[in-house]
Amino acid sequence: MKILFSFYPKQDQQTSLVEKFPQADFIFRKTLDEEALKTAEILVTYGEDLSASHLETAVQLKWIMVASAGLEKMPLDEIANRKILLTNVRGIHKTPMAESILAHILSIKKSLPAMAENQRKGEWIRKLHSSELFDSTALILGAGAIGCEVGRILQAFGVRTIGCNRSGRTAPSMDTIVSFSQLKEILPDADIVISILPSTEETKHLLTYEHFQCMKRSAIFMNFGRGDVIKEEELLRALKEESIAYAVLDVFEKEPLREEHPFWKMNNVIVSPHVSSHSSQYVVRALEIFSRNLTEWLNESNQLDNVIDLKRGY
């Protein structure tokens, strides 16, 4: 059985896999090796290098493991037509992303950007517009593993948490749950609006200019899911009109964000270059999931973690 990696884990991680699964033939490459793909049964990838044309020659391919949560760049229809199993690493982002989100919230609440700017200017200014996180309300769009971890931490700070998902189904660490259809009703209550939504047909451009008109003028909007949850020109308009106080953006419709984009120089925007999930433990956790699933695969079990519903895309 041939297993192709289109990225390099660390040498000790490669050695561990080879020793744990001696019955497998591991091939580790820095990029997608199209020749090796032709005979590979399993592909481990970050999900951005595989095209529909690759699947035409990957005649032995039965399982694709994506070492990422996002699948929007994958040829999902072709994978479904071939009945190839698709799994990802859903859940491993929750710790680094929750910490990143909390860091940005506290930074704004405690005026750290203004302090940093005053330091660069050499100015001793004690009059700052700091506020407390305690007793505020956070609306979390996407009450999955990441959203619930964010909710858990925010509740420890005395924040009321409102989760929002497609169905309105209850989720841990949420004081209240609403569905997408109830967004406009609940937005006026939120001091912080955090999107951690994936990119699907249901979430694309879910938020509109009208939604930002429903928010408090003091609200912080944070996008840590996917950039296409809103058209950037509509968010830009809302920010220019100061319909909300702040936007923290880790994801964008087109990445990297172009040099001349207005977001770079706006005082009420923080640009984060899609790094909120970065962690020294990322690949470690991804390979733990892969190892568990590979054990199940070799035992001909159907109990693999994080199997993707190819119709829904998550």
C-alpha positions as a Markdown table, in Angstrom:
| # | Residue | x | y | z |
|---|---|---|---|---|
| 1 | Met | 0.0 | 0.0 | 0.0 |
| 2 | Lys | 1.5 | 3.3 | -1.1 |
| 3 | Ile | 0.9 | 6.5 | 0.9 |
| 4 | Leu | 1.9 | 9.8 | -0.7 |
| 5 | Phe | 2.5 | 12.9 | 1.4 |
| 6 | Ser | 2.6 | 16.2 | -0.6 |
| 7 | Phe | 4.4 | 18.0 | 2.3 |
| 8 | Tyr | 7.3 | 17.2 | 4.5 |
| 9 | Pro | 6.6 | 16.3 | 8.2 |
| 10 | Lys | 9.7 | 16.6 | 10.4 |
| 11 | Gln | 12.2 | 13.7 | 10.1 |
| 12 | Asp | 11.2 | 12.2 | 13.5 |
| 13 | Gln | 7.6 | 12.3 | 12.5 |
| 14 | Gln | 8.3 | 10.5 | 9.2 |
| 15 | Thr | 10.3 | 7.9 | 11.1 |
| 16 | Ser | 7.6 | 7.4 | 13.6 |
| 17 | Leu | 5.0 | 6.7 | 10.8 |
| 18 | Val | 7.3 | 4.3 | 9.0 |
| 19 | Glu | 8.0 | 2.4 | 12.2 |
| 20 | Lys | 4.4 | 2.3 | 13.3 |
| 21 | Phe | 3.1 | 1.1 | 9.9 |
| 22 | Pro | 5.7 | -1.2 | 8.4 |
| 23 | Gln | 3.2 | -2.6 | 5.9 |
| 24 | Ala | 2.9 | 0.8 | 4.2 |
| 25 | Asp | 5.1 | 2.3 | 1.6 |
| 26 | Phe | 5.4 | 6.0 | 2.6 |
| 27 | Ile | 6.5 | 8.6 | 0.0 |
| 28 | Phe | 7.3 | 12.1 | 1.4 |
| 29 | Arg | 7.5 | 15.0 | -1.1 |
| 30 | Lys | 7.7 | 18.7 | -0.7 |
| 31 | Thr | 5.0 | 19.2 | -3.4 |
| 32 | Leu | 2.5 | 16.9 | -5.1 |
| 33 | Asp | 4.5 | 14.2 | -7.0 |
| 34 | Glu | 2.2 | 13.5 | -10.0 |
| 35 | Glu | 4.0 | 10.3 | -11.0 |
| 36 | Ala | 3.8 | 8.8 | -7.5 |
| 37 | Leu | 0.1 | 9.9 | -7.3 |
| 38 | Lys | -0.7 | 7.5 | -10.2 |
| 39 | Thr | -0.1 | 4.4 | -7.9 |
| 40 | Ala | -0.9 | 5.9 | -4.5 |
| 41 | Glu | -3.8 | 4.5 | -2.5 |
| 42 | Ile | -3.8 | 7.2 | 0.1 |
| 43 | Leu | -2.9 | 10.9 | -0.3 |
| 44 | Val | -2.0 | 13.2 | 2.6 |
| 45 | Thr | -2.2 | 16.9 | 1.5 |
| 46 | Tyr | -3.0 | 20.4 | 2.7 |
| 47 | Gly | -5.7 | 20.4 | 0.1 |
| 48 | Glu | -4.5 | 23.2 | -2.2 |
| 49 | Asp | -2.4 | 21.2 | -4.7 |
| 50 | Leu | -4.9 | 18.6 | -6.0 |
| 51 | Ser | -6.9 | 19.3 | -9.1 |
| 52 | Ala | -9.6 | 17.4 | -11.0 |
| 53 | Ser | -7.1 | 16.5 | -13.7 |
| 54 | His | -4.9 | 14.7 | -11.1 |
| 55 | Leu | -7.7 | 12.4 | -10.2 |
| 56 | Glu | -8.0 | 11.2 | -13.8 |
| 57 | Thr | -4.6 | 9.5 | -13.5 |
| 58 | Ala | -4.8 | 8.6 | -9.8 |
| 59 | Val | -6.5 | 5.4 | -10.6 |
| 60 | Gln | -5.5 | 3.6 | -7.3 |
| 61 | Leu | -6.5 | 6.5 | -5.0 |
| 62 | Lys | -9.1 | 5.5 | -2.3 |
| 63 | Trp | -8.6 | 8.0 | 0.5 |
| 64 | Ile | -7.5 | 11.6 | 0.7 |
| 65 | Met | -6.5 | 12.9 | 4.1 |
| 66 | Val | -6.5 | 16.7 | 4.2 |
| 67 | Ala | -4.3 | 18.2 | 6.9 |
| 68 | Ser | -6.5 | 21.3 | 7.1 |
| 69 | Ala | -10.1 | 22.1 | 7.9 |
| 70 | Gly | -10.9 | 24.1 | 4.8 |
| 71 | Leu | -11.9 | 22.2 | 1.6 |
| 72 | Glu | -13.0 | 24.9 | -0.7 |
| 73 | Lys | -10.1 | 24.4 | -3.1 |
| 74 | Met | -10.6 | 20.7 | -3.4 |
| 75 | Pro | -12.3 | 19.1 | -6.5 |
| 76 | Leu | -15.2 | 17.8 | -4.3 |
| 77 | Asp | -17.5 | 16.7 | -7.2 |
| 78 | Glu | -14.8 | 14.6 | -8.8 |
| 79 | Ile | -13.9 | 13.1 | -5.5 |
| 80 | Ala | -17.5 | 12.2 | -4.9 |
| 81 | Asn | -17.9 | 10.7 | -8.4 |
| 82 | Arg | -14.9 | 8.5 | -7.8 |
| 83 | Lys | -16.3 | 7.5 | -4.3 |
| 84 | Ile | -12.9 | 8.5 | -2.7 |
| 85 | Leu | -13.0 | 8.8 | 1.0 |
| 86 | Leu | -12.2 | 12.3 | 2.2 |
| 87 | Thr | -11.2 | 13.2 | 5.8 |
| 88 | Asn | -9.7 | 16.3 | 7.4 |
| 89 | Val | -8.3 | 17.5 | 10.7 |
| 90 | Arg | -11.4 | 19.2 | 12.0 |
| 91 | Gly | -10.9 | 20.1 | 15.7 |
| 92 | Ile | -7.1 | 20.6 | 15.8 |
| 93 | His | -7.4 | 24.3 | 15.2 |
| 94 | Lys | -9.5 | 25.0 | 18.3 |
| 95 | Thr | -6.7 | 25.8 | 20.7 |
| 96 | Pro | -4.5 | 28.1 | 18.6 |
| 97 | Met | -7.4 | 29.9 | 17.0 |
| 98 | Ala | -9.2 | 30.4 | 20.3 |
| 99 | Glu | -6.1 | 31.9 | 21.8 |
| 100 | Ser | -5.6 | 34.1 | 18.7 |
| 101 | Ile | -9.2 | 35.4 | 18.9 |
| 102 | Leu | -8.9 | 36.1 | 22.6 |
| 103 | Ala | -5.6 | 37.9 | 22.1 |
| 104 | His | -7.1 | 40.2 | 19.5 |
| 105 | Ile | -10.2 | 40.9 | 21.7 |
| 106 | Leu | -8.2 | 41.8 | 24.8 |
| 107 | Ser | -5.8 | 43.8 | 22.7 |
| 108 | Ile | -8.6 | 46.1 | 21.5 |
| 109 | Lys | -10.4 | 46.2 | 24.8 |
| 110 | Lys | -7.2 | 47.3 | 26.6 |
| 111 | Ser | -6.1 | 49.7 | 23.9 |
| 112 | Leu | -2.9 | 47.9 | 23.0 |
| 113 | Pro | -2.8 | 49.1 | 19.4 |
| 114 | Ala | -3.0 | 52.7 | 20.6 |
| 115 | Met | -0.3 | 52.1 | 23.2 |
| 116 | Ala | 2.0 | 50.6 | 20.6 |
| 117 | Glu | 1.4 | 53.6 | 18.3 |
| 118 | Asn | 2.1 | 56.1 | 21.2 |
| 119 | Gln | 5.3 | 54.2 | 22.0 |
| 120 | Arg | 6.5 | 54.5 | 18.4 |
| 121 | Lys | 5.9 | 58.3 | 18.6 |
| 122 | Gly | 7.5 | 58.6 | 22.0 |
| 123 | Glu | 4.3 | 60.0 | 23.5 |
| 124 | Trp | 3.2 | 59.5 | 27.1 |
| 125 | Ile | -0.6 | 59.5 | 26.8 |
| 126 | Arg | -2.7 | 58.0 | 29.7 |
| 127 | Lys | -6.0 | 58.9 | 28.2 |
| 128 | Leu | -7.1 | 55.8 | 26.4 |
| 129 | His | -10.4 | 54.3 | 25.5 |
| 130 | Ser | -10.0 | 51.0 | 27.3 |
| 131 | Ser | -13.0 | 48.9 | 28.3 |
| 132 | Glu | -13.8 | 45.6 | 29.9 |
| 133 | Leu | -14.6 | 42.2 | 28.4 |
| 134 | Phe | -16.7 | 41.3 | 31.4 |
| 135 | Asp | -20.5 | 41.4 | 31.0 |
| 136 | Ser | -20.3 | 41.8 | 27.3 |
| 137 | Thr | -22.1 | 39.6 | 24.7 |
| 138 | Ala | -20.4 | 37.6 | 21.9 |
| 139 | Leu | -22.2 | 36.2 | 18.9 |
| 140 | Ile | -20.2 | 33.2 | 17.5 |
| 141 | Leu | -21.1 | 32.2 | 13.9 |
| 142 | Gly | -20.1 | 28.6 | 13.6 |
| 143 | Ala | -20.6 | 26.7 | 16.8 |
| 144 | Gly | -18.3 | 23.8 | 16.0 |
| 145 | Ala | -15.1 | 22.7 | 17.8 |
| 146 | Ile | -13.4 | 26.1 | 17.4 |
| 147 | Gly | -16.5 | 28.1 | 18.1 |
| 148 | Cys | -17.3 | 26.2 | 21.3 |
| 149 | Glu | -13.7 | 26.5 | 22.5 |
| 150 | Val | -13.9 | 30.3 | 22.0 |
| 151 | Gly | -17.2 | 30.2 | 23.8 |
| 152 | Arg | -15.7 | 28.3 | 26.7 |
| 153 | Ile | -12.9 | 30.8 | 27.2 |
| 154 | Leu | -15.1 | 33.8 | 26.8 |
| 155 | Gln | -17.5 | 32.5 | 29.4 |
| 156 | Ala | -14.6 | 32.3 | 31.8 |
| 157 | Phe | -14.2 | 36.1 | 31.3 |
| 158 | Gly | -17.9 | 36.6 | 32.2 |
| 159 | Val | -19.1 | 37.0 | 28.6 |
| 160 | Arg | -22.6 | 35.9 | 27.5 |
| 161 | Thr | -22.2 | 33.6 | 24.4 |
| 162 | Ile | -24.7 | 33.2 | 21.6 |
| 163 | Gly | -23.9 | 30.5 | 19.1 |
| 164 | Cys | -25.2 | 30.6 | 15.5 |
| 165 | Asn | -25.4 | 27.7 | 13.1 |
| 166 | Arg | -27.4 | 26.5 | 10.2 |
| 167 | Ser | -29.9 | 24.5 | 12.2 |
| 168 | Gly | -30.1 | 26.3 | 15.5 |
| 169 | Arg | -29.0 | 23.0 | 17.2 |
| 170 | Thr | -27.6 | 23.4 | 20.7 |
| 171 | Ala | -23.8 | 23.4 | 21.3 |
| 172 | Pro | -21.5 | 23.3 | 24.3 |
| 173 | Ser | -20.4 | 26.6 | 25.9 |
| 174 | Met | -23.2 | 28.6 | 24.3 |
| 175 | Asp | -25.8 | 30.4 | 26.6 |
| 176 | Thr | -28.1 | 30.6 | 23.6 |
| 177 | Ile | -28.2 | 29.2 | 20.1 |
| 178 | Val | -29.8 | 30.8 | 17.0 |
| 179 | Ser | -30.0 | 29.8 | 13.4 |
| 180 | Phe | -28.8 | 31.7 | 10.4 |
| 181 | Ser | -32.3 | 32.9 | 9.7 |
| 182 | Gln | -32.4 | 34.7 | 13.1 |
| 183 | Leu | -29.2 | 36.7 | 12.6 |
| 184 | Lys | -30.7 | 40.1 | 12.1 |
| 185 | Glu | -32.8 | 39.7 | 15.2 |
| 186 | Ile | -29.8 | 38.9 | 17.5 |
| 187 | Leu | -27.1 | 41.1 | 16.0 |
| 188 | Pro | -28.2 | 44.3 | 17.9 |
| 189 | Asp | -27.4 | 42.4 | 21.2 |
| 190 | Ala | -23.8 | 41.6 | 20.3 |
| 191 | Asp | -20.7 | 43.5 | 21.4 |
| 192 | Ile | -18.5 | 41.1 | 19.5 |
| 193 | Val | -19.4 | 39.1 | 16.4 |
| 194 | Ile | -17.0 | 36.3 | 15.5 |
| 195 | Ser | -17.3 | 34.3 | 12.3 |
| 196 | Ile | -15.6 | 30.9 | 12.2 |
| 197 | Leu | -17.7 | 29.6 | 9.4 |
| 198 | Pro | -16.4 | 27.4 | 6.6 |
| 199 | Ser | -16.9 | 28.2 | 2.9 |
| 200 | Thr | -20.0 | 26.4 | 1.7 |
| 201 | Glu | -22.9 | 27.3 | -0.5 |
| 202 | Glu | -24.9 | 28.2 | 2.6 |
| 203 | Thr | -22.3 | 30.5 | 4.1 |
| 204 | Lys | -21.0 | 32.3 | 1.0 |
| 205 | His | -22.0 | 36.0 | 1.4 |
| 206 | Leu | -24.2 | 35.1 | 4.4 |
| 207 | Leu | -23.4 | 38.5 | 5.9 |
| 208 | Thr | -24.4 | 41.6 | 4.0 |
| 209 | Tyr | -24.2 | 45.3 | 4.5 |
| 210 | Glu | -27.6 | 45.2 | 6.1 |
| 211 | His | -26.3 | 42.9 | 8.8 |
| 212 | Phe | -23.6 | 45.4 | 9.7 |
| 213 | Gln | -26.3 | 48.1 | 9.9 |
| 214 | Cys | -28.0 | 45.9 | 12.6 |
| 215 | Met | -24.9 | 45.8 | 14.8 |
| 216 | Lys | -23.9 | 48.2 | 17.6 |
| 217 | Arg | -21.7 | 51.1 | 16.4 |
| 218 | Ser | -19.3 | 49.9 | 19.2 |
| 219 | Ala | -19.3 | 46.3 | 18.0 |
| 220 | Ile | -16.1 | 44.4 | 17.0 |
| 221 | Phe | -16.4 | 42.1 | 14.0 |
| 222 | Met | -13.9 | 39.3 | 13.6 |
| 223 | Asn | -13.6 | 36.9 | 10.7 |
| 224 | Phe | -11.5 | 33.8 | 11.3 |
| 225 | Gly | -13.4 | 31.4 | 9.2 |
| 226 | Arg | -13.4 | 32.1 | 5.4 |
| 227 | Gly | -13.2 | 35.4 | 3.6 |
| 228 | Asp | -16.3 | 34.8 | 1.4 |
| 229 | Val | -18.7 | 35.0 | 4.3 |
| 230 | Ile | -19.1 | 38.6 | 3.2 |
| 231 | Lys | -18.3 | 40.7 | 0.1 |
| 232 | Glu | -15.4 | 42.8 | 1.1 |
| 233 | Glu | -16.8 | 46.0 | -0.6 |
| 234 | Glu | -19.8 | 45.7 | 1.7 |
| 235 | Leu | -17.7 | 45.3 | 4.8 |
| 236 | Leu | -15.5 | 48.2 | 3.6 |
| 237 | Arg | -18.5 | 50.4 | 3.2 |
| 238 | Ala | -19.7 | 49.6 | 6.8 |
| 239 | Leu | -16.3 | 50.3 | 8.2 |
| 240 | Lys | -16.0 | 53.6 | 6.4 |
| 241 | Glu | -19.4 | 54.7 | 7.6 |
| 242 | Glu | -18.4 | 53.5 | 11.2 |
| 243 | Ser | -21.4 | 51.3 | 11.4 |
| 244 | Ile | -19.1 | 49.2 | 13.6 |
| 245 | Ala | -16.1 | 50.1 | 15.7 |
| 246 | Tyr | -13.5 | 47.6 | 14.6 |
| 247 | Ala | -12.8 | 44.6 | 12.3 |
| 248 | Val | -10.2 | 42.0 | 12.9 |
| 249 | Leu | -9.7 | 40.0 | 9.7 |
| 250 | Asp | -7.6 | 36.8 | 9.4 |
| 251 | Val | -9.2 | 35.7 | 6.1 |
| 252 | Phe | -10.1 | 37.5 | 2.9 |
| 253 | Glu | -11.9 | 36.9 | -0.4 |
| 254 | Lys | -8.6 | 36.9 | -2.2 |
| 255 | Glu | -5.4 | 36.0 | -0.5 |
| 256 | Pro | -2.8 | 37.4 | -0.1 |
| 257 | Leu | -4.5 | 40.7 | 0.4 |
| 258 | Arg | -3.3 | 43.0 | -2.4 |
| 259 | Glu | -0.8 | 45.7 | -1.4 |
| 260 | Glu | -3.2 | 48.6 | -2.3 |
| 261 | His | -6.2 | 47.3 | -0.4 |
| 262 | Pro | -7.7 | 50.0 | 1.9 |
| 263 | Phe | -7.8 | 47.6 | 4.8 |
| 264 | Trp | -4.0 | 47.9 | 5.3 |
| 265 | Lys | -4.2 | 51.6 | 6.3 |
| 266 | Met | -7.5 | 51.8 | 8.1 |
| 267 | Asn | -7.3 | 52.7 | 11.8 |
| 268 | Asn | -10.4 | 50.5 | 12.6 |
| 269 | Val | -9.1 | 47.3 | 10.9 |
| 270 | Ile | -6.5 | 44.8 | 12.0 |
| 271 | Val | -5.1 | 42.6 | 9.2 |
| 272 | Ser | -3.9 | 39.2 | 10.2 |
| 273 | Pro | -2.4 | 37.2 | 7.2 |
| 274 | His | -4.4 | 34.0 | 7.8 |
| 275 | Val | -2.1 | 32.8 | 10.6 |
| 276 | Ser | -4.6 | 32.4 | 13.5 |
| 277 | Ser | -4.3 | 28.5 | 13.4 |
| 278 | His | -0.5 | 28.5 | 13.2 |
| 279 | Ser | 1.1 | 26.5 | 16.0 |
| 280 | Ser | 4.2 | 24.4 | 16.7 |
| 281 | Gln | 1.7 | 21.6 | 17.5 |
| 282 | Tyr | -0.3 | 21.7 | 14.2 |
| 283 | Val | 1.4 | 18.9 | 12.3 |
| 284 | Val | 1.7 | 16.9 | 15.5 |
| 285 | Arg | -2.0 | 16.9 | 16.0 |
| 286 | Ala | -2.8 | 16.4 | 12.3 |
| 287 | Leu | -0.6 | 13.2 | 12.3 |
| 288 | Glu | -2.2 | 11.9 | 15.4 |
| 289 | Ile | -5.6 | 12.0 | 13.6 |
| 290 | Phe | -4.0 | 10.4 | 10.5 |
| 291 | Ser | -2.4 | 7.6 | 12.6 |
| 292 | Arg | -5.7 | 6.8 | 14.3 |
| 293 | Asn | -7.5 | 6.7 | 11.0 |
| 294 | Leu | -4.8 | 4.7 | 9.3 |
| 295 | Thr | -5.1 | 2.1 | 12.0 |
| 296 | Glu | -8.8 | 1.9 | 11.4 |
| 297 | Trp | -8.3 | 1.8 | 7.6 |
| 298 | Leu | -5.9 | -1.1 | 7.9 |
| 299 | Asn | -8.4 | -3.0 | 10.1 |
| 300 | Glu | -11.0 | -2.4 | 7.4 |
| 301 | Ser | -13.1 | -0.4 | 9.9 |
| 302 | Asn | -15.5 | 2.3 | 8.9 |
| 303 | Gln | -15.0 | 4.2 | 12.1 |
| 304 | Leu | -12.7 | 6.9 | 10.8 |
| 305 | Asp | -12.7 | 10.4 | 12.4 |
| 306 | Asn | -13.7 | 13.5 | 10.4 |
| 307 | Val | -15.2 | 11.9 | 7.4 |
| 308 | Ile | -16.4 | 14.6 | 5.0 |
| 309 | Asp | -20.0 | 14.7 | 3.7 |
| 310 | Leu | -19.1 | 15.5 | 0.1 |
| 311 | Lys | -22.5 | 17.0 | -0.7 |
| 312 | Arg | -22.3 | 19.5 | 2.1 |
| 313 | Gly | -18.5 | 20.1 | 1.8 |
| 314 | Tyr | -17.9 | 19.7 | 5.5 |
